[in-house]
Amino acid sequence: MALEVGLQAALVHEISEDDTSTAMGSGDVDVVATPRLIALAEAACVAALGDADLAKATTTVGTRIEFDHVIPLPVGDAVLVSARLVEVDGRALRFEVVATDDGDRVIGRGFFGRMLVDRSRFLARTQDR
């Protein structure tokens, strides 16, 4: 499958104590932390590219996050995070991400940017610093 608009993936995650704002240091309430939702959204974006025909040396890295976290979820609830590739501009990729709860309420949504990079060259640049 080629890299094209419409690629998508979804993942389900049950909120645990490790996923809370308190545990992650992003707040002091025991509900899903915004950084955890962002990490789940990034994972969904990567999963959406799983069937794409990328060169073996190519990977993607995150470049931009626009995300609204609008409803808290307590420990024990499940979240469904879906990502859909909505734009390909050269090496730049843009995904629409939506997180919902068991009742299909939108708890977060936004857009995530990722960039196609040559894995070896990218890692070599981190060593040059």
C-alpha positions as CSV (number, residue, x, y, z in Angstrom):
1,M,0.0,0.0,0.0
2,A,1.4,3.4,-0.9
3,L,1.6,6.5,1.3
4,E,-1.7,8.2,0.6
5,V,-4.4,10.3,2.3
6,G,-6.9,8.1,4.1
7,L,-4.5,5.7,5.8
8,Q,-5.8,5.2,9.3
9,A,-5.5,3.2,12.5
10,A,-7.1,3.0,15.9
11,L,-6.1,1.7,19.3
12,V,-7.9,1.1,22.6
13,H,-6.2,1.7,25.9
14,E,-7.6,1.1,29.4
15,I,-6.7,4.0,31.7
16,S,-4.5,2.8,34.6
17,E,-2.9,4.6,37.6
18,D,0.3,5.0,35.5
19,D,-1.7,7.0,32.9
20,T,-2.9,9.7,35.3
21,S,-1.9,13.3,35.6
22,T,-0.6,12.6,39.1
23,A,1.6,9.8,38.0
24,M,2.9,11.6,34.9
25,G,3.6,14.9,36.8
26,S,1.3,17.0,34.6
27,G,-1.2,17.7,37.3
28,D,-2.6,16.4,40.6
29,V,-5.8,14.6,39.7
30,D,-6.2,10.9,39.0
31,V,-7.7,11.2,35.5
32,V,-6.0,10.4,32.2
33,A,-3.1,12.8,31.6
34,T,-3.0,14.9,28.5
35,P,0.5,13.8,27.8
36,R,-0.7,10.1,27.8
37,L,-3.4,11.0,25.3
38,I,-0.8,12.6,23.1
39,A,1.4,9.6,23.3
40,L,-1.5,7.3,22.4
41,A,-2.3,9.6,19.5
42,E,1.3,9.5,18.3
43,A,1.1,5.7,18.4
44,A,-2.1,5.7,16.4
45,C,-0.4,7.9,13.7
46,V,2.6,5.5,13.5
47,A,0.2,2.6,13.3
48,A,-1.7,4.2,10.5
49,L,1.5,4.1,8.4
50,G,2.1,0.4,9.2
51,D,0.8,-0.8,5.8
52,A,2.4,2.0,3.8
53,D,5.2,1.0,1.4
54,L,8.0,3.1,3.0
55,A,11.6,2.4,2.2
56,K,13.3,0.3,4.9
57,A,15.6,3.2,5.8
58,T,12.7,5.6,6.2
59,T,10.8,6.4,9.4
60,T,8.7,9.3,10.7
61,V,9.2,11.7,13.6
62,G,6.8,13.9,15.3
63,T,7.0,17.6,14.4
64,R,3.8,19.4,15.5
65,I,0.9,18.8,17.9
66,E,-2.4,20.7,18.0
67,F,-4.6,18.9,20.6
68,D,-7.6,19.8,22.7
69,H,-8.3,17.6,25.7
70,V,-11.9,18.4,26.7
71,I,-13.3,15.6,28.9
72,P,-11.4,13.8,31.8
73,L,-11.5,10.0,32.0
74,P,-11.0,8.1,35.3
75,V,-8.8,5.1,35.9
76,G,-10.6,2.0,34.6
77,D,-12.2,3.7,31.6
78,A,-11.2,2.8,28.1
79,V,-10.2,5.3,25.4
80,L,-10.3,4.7,21.7
81,V,-7.7,6.8,19.8
82,S,-8.0,7.0,16.0
83,A,-5.7,8.7,13.5
84,R,-6.3,9.3,9.8
85,L,-3.7,10.7,7.4
86,V,-5.3,13.8,5.9
87,E,-2.5,15.5,4.0
88,V,0.8,14.5,2.4
89,D,3.0,17.4,1.4
90,G,6.4,16.1,0.2
91,R,7.9,14.6,3.4
92,A,5.4,16.4,5.7
93,L,2.4,14.4,6.9
94,R,-0.7,15.7,8.7
95,F,-3.0,13.4,10.7
96,E,-6.4,14.1,12.2
97,V,-6.7,12.4,15.6
98,V,-9.8,11.8,17.7
99,A,-10.0,10.2,21.1
100,T,-13.4,8.9,22.4
101,D,-14.7,7.1,25.4
102,D,-16.9,4.0,25.6
103,G,-19.9,6.1,25.0
104,D,-18.5,7.7,21.9
105,R,-18.0,11.1,23.5
106,V,-15.1,13.0,22.1
107,I,-12.6,13.5,24.9
108,G,-9.9,14.9,22.7
109,R,-9.1,15.9,19.1
110,G,-6.5,17.6,17.1
111,F,-3.9,17.4,14.3
112,F,-0.5,15.9,14.5
113,G,2.4,16.5,12.1
114,R,5.0,13.9,11.3
115,M,8.0,14.1,8.9
116,L,9.4,11.3,6.7
117,V,13.1,11.0,7.5
118,D,16.0,8.8,6.6
119,R,16.6,6.9,9.9
120,S,20.4,6.7,9.7
121,R,20.9,10.4,8.7
122,F,18.5,11.5,11.4
123,L,20.3,9.5,14.1
124,A,23.7,10.6,12.8
125,R,22.7,14.3,13.3
126,T,21.9,13.6,17.0
127,Q,25.4,12.2,17.5
128,D,27.0,15.3,15.9
129,R,25.9,17.5,18.8
